[in-house]
């Protein structure tokens, strides 16, 4: 197994594909995690707005405007 791995690393053309594939995989995982974090933050914000409306410190139309507002990073 180690011999095959060293043979792959010694071939420059194959090494480029292996490194490129690894970088692509890291980028995909990073974007997926970032998207999950953004979605969780959006849901938390929606729940907080709903709580403010329920306790009466915010009007429903104000909450609706906040929920419908676009996020700057989208």
Secondary structure, 3 states (H helix, E strand, C coil): CHHHHHHHHHCHHHHHHHHHHHHHHHHHHHHHHHHHHHHHHHHHHHHHHHHHHHHCCCCHHHHHHHHHCCCCCC
